Amino acid sequence: MISFVLKFRYLAVIAVAILLVHAIGLLGLAIYRTYEAYHAAFQGGTEAGHTRPGIPIAESVDAALFALVLIVLALGTVSLYLTGGVSDSRIPEWMRVRSLSELKTLLWEAILLVLVMAALTSIMANTDHLGWDLLILPAAVLILAAGLFLKVRVE
């Protein structure tokens, strides 16, 4: 019965393939947004309708960081489910995952980075009408960072 159930771990290959397709798509989107942002900044500026070209640049960085989160998740899934405990020297040391808890912590840190960038992008985009609602995402980042700090401190 155990050998039958263990065969299903290779379904992780499908999950990894889907994650990598999404990561490639997000990298393509980030490249396209970067091109559009710099093209508008150097060609027309305010005449082209972009009064603040930093916003599309920040959005492209956000998309690239989210693609990196997906790549980290794909590599963590491969090393956790498919390598059989053998660490591959091609994977950087900080990305070698030996347990689900390590993968969770690694993703927690990566997602915090993406959320910080998303918070900065939303604040940059809404500088004309700042309100209390813009503090929701930074407050969530603060709570998640405190939780990560406490988790690492306990371990």
NORJO-V814650 format. One record per pair of residues at least 6 apart in sequence whose C-alpha atoms are under 7 Angstrom apart, sorted by the first residue. I is the first residue (numbers start at 1). GAP is how many residues later the second one is. D is the distance in Angstrom with one decimal. If there is no record, write none. Layout:
BEGIN
i=I gap=GAP d=D
i=I gap=GAP d=D
END
This chain:
BEGIN
i=9 gap=72 d=6.5
i=12 gap=69 d=7.0
i=16 gap=58 d=5.0
i=16 gap=61 d=7.0
i=19 gap=51 d=5.9
i=19 gap=55 d=6.0
i=20 gap=50 d=7.0
i=20 gap=51 d=6.4
i=20 gap=54 d=6.8
i=23 gap=44 d=4.4
i=23 gap=47 d=5.7
i=23 gap=48 d=6.4
i=26 gap=37 d=5.9
i=26 gap=38 d=6.5
i=26 gap=41 d=5.5
i=27 gap=36 d=6.9
i=27 gap=37 d=5.5
i=27 gap=40 d=6.1
i=30 gap=30 d=4.4
i=30 gap=31 d=6.7
i=30 gap=33 d=5.4
i=30 gap=34 d=5.5
i=33 gap=23 d=6.4
i=33 gap=27 d=5.4
i=34 gap=23 d=5.7
i=34 gap=26 d=5.7
i=37 gap=16 d=5.9
i=37 gap=19 d=5.5
i=37 gap=20 d=5.9
i=40 gap=8 d=6.4
i=40 gap=10 d=6.8
i=41 gap=12 d=5.8
i=45 gap=6 d=6.3
i=55 gap=66 d=6.4
i=55 gap=69 d=6.5
i=55 gap=70 d=6.2
i=58 gap=63 d=5.9
i=59 gap=62 d=6.7
i=62 gap=52 d=6.3
i=62 gap=55 d=6.0
i=62 gap=56 d=6.4
i=65 gap=49 d=6.0
i=66 gap=48 d=6.2
i=69 gap=38 d=7.0
i=69 gap=41 d=5.9
i=69 gap=42 d=6.8
i=73 gap=34 d=6.9
i=76 gap=19 d=6.9
i=76 gap=21 d=5.8
i=76 gap=27 d=6.1
i=79 gap=17 d=6.8
i=79 gap=18 d=6.1
i=80 gap=17 d=6.2
i=80 gap=18 d=6.3
i=80 gap=19 d=6.7
i=87 gap=9 d=6.9
i=97 gap=6 d=5.9
i=112 gap=29 d=6.5
i=115 gap=26 d=6.6
i=116 gap=25 d=6.7
i=119 gap=18 d=5.8
i=119 gap=19 d=6.1
i=123 gap=11 d=6.6
END
